[in-house]
């Protein structure tokens, strides 16, 4: 059934995004930043870890639809936060001529 294949692919992609968020957070943890960026850097790491957990919850929607929906809500909030953090980091770097 095409719907079953799509659903399986969707959940597989959600789990892949969970892994990607987790790996991005790990890489950011290893990246040294100036003190002027430390707060935003840490917030971005934490948001990526939260997004990883959210995508993992989405990947398990078939087993627990309530948790999957909560994952979507968290992901939506995190995406807005991540956009704002990246913008703030960019502004700081631009102000410093980087």
VENGIHU-V143232 format. One record per residue. N is the residue number from 1. RES is the residue in three letters. SS is DSSP state (A for helix, B for strand, O for the rest). PHI is phi as a letter, one per 20 degrees, with the letter a starting at -180 (999 if undefined). D_FIRST is the distance of its C-alpha to the first C-alpha in Angstrom with 2 decimals. Layout:
N_RES_SS_PHI_D_FIRST ; N_RES_SS_PHI_D_FIRST
This chain:
1_UNK_O_999_0.00 ; 2_UNK_A_f_3.81 ; 3_UNK_A_f_5.50 ; 4_UNK_A_f_5.38 ; 5_UNK_A_f_6.45 ; 6_UNK_A_f_8.79 ; 7_UNK_A_f_10.08 ; 8_UNK_A_f_10.85 ; 9_UNK_A_f_12.50 ; 10_UNK_A_f_14.35 ; 11_UNK_A_f_15.78 ; 12_UNK_A_f_16.70 ; 13_UNK_A_f_18.45 ; 14_UNK_A_f_20.19 ; 15_UNK_A_f_21.54 ; 16_UNK_A_f_22.70 ; 17_UNK_A_f_24.54 ; 18_UNK_A_g_26.07 ; 19_UNK_A_f_27.44 ; 20_UNK_A_f_28.69 ; 21_UNK_A_f_30.54 ; 22_UNK_A_f_32.07 ; 23_UNK_A_f_33.23 ; 24_UNK_A_f_34.66 ; 25_UNK_A_f_36.57 ; 26_UNK_A_f_37.95 ; 27_UNK_A_f_39.11 ; 28_UNK_A_f_40.72 ; 29_UNK_A_g_42.55 ; 30_UNK_O_e_44.12 ; 31_UNK_O_e_45.19 ; 32_UNK_O_f_48.77 ; 33_UNK_O_c_49.50 ; 34_UNK_O_f_52.79 ; 35_UNK_A_g_53.82 ; 36_UNK_A_f_53.27 ; 37_UNK_A_d_49.51 ; 38_UNK_A_g_49.23 ; 39_UNK_A_f_48.28 ; 40_UNK_A_f_45.52 ; 41_UNK_A_f_44.34 ; 42_UNK_A_f_44.02 ; 43_UNK_A_f_42.24 ; 44_UNK_A_f_39.70 ; 45_UNK_A_g_39.15 ; 46_UNK_A_f_38.70 ; 47_UNK_A_f_36.28 ; 48_UNK_A_f_34.16 ; 49_UNK_A_f_34.17 ; 50_UNK_A_f_33.16 ; 51_UNK_A_f_30.32 ; 52_UNK_A_f_29.18 ; 53_UNK_A_f_29.16 ; 54_UNK_A_f_27.42 ; 55_UNK_A_f_24.54 ; 56_UNK_A_f_24.30 ; 57_UNK_A_f_24.12 ; 58_UNK_A_f_21.36 ; 59_UNK_A_f_19.38 ; 60_UNK_O_d_19.79 ; 61_UNK_O_g_18.85 ; 62_UNK_O_g_16.33 ; 63_UNK_O_e_19.44 ; 64_UNK_O_b_22.02 ; 65_UNK_A_f_21.23 ; 66_UNK_A_f_24.98 ; 67_UNK_A_f_25.63 ; 68_UNK_A_f_22.68 ; 69_UNK_A_f_24.21 ; 70_UNK_A_g_27.61 ; 71_UNK_A_f_26.36 ; 72_UNK_A_f_25.37 ; 73_UNK_A_f_28.82 ; 74_UNK_A_f_30.59 ; 75_UNK_A_f_28.84 ; 76_UNK_A_g_29.87 ; 77_UNK_A_f_33.44 ; 78_UNK_A_f_33.51 ; 79_UNK_A_f_32.47 ; 80_UNK_A_f_35.36 ; 81_UNK_A_f_37.70 ; 82_UNK_A_f_36.75 ; 83_UNK_A_g_37.37 ; 84_UNK_A_f_40.75 ; 85_UNK_A_f_41.70 ; 86_UNK_A_f_40.94 ; 87_UNK_A_f_42.94 ; 88_UNK_A_f_45.82 ; 89_UNK_A_f_45.85 ; 90_UNK_A_f_45.88 ; 91_UNK_A_f_48.76 ; 92_UNK_A_f_50.75 ; 93_UNK_A_f_50.27 ; 94_UNK_A_f_51.20 ; 95_UNK_A_f_54.27 ; 96_UNK_O_e_55.34 ; 97_UNK_O_m_54.93 ; 98_UNK_O_d_51.99
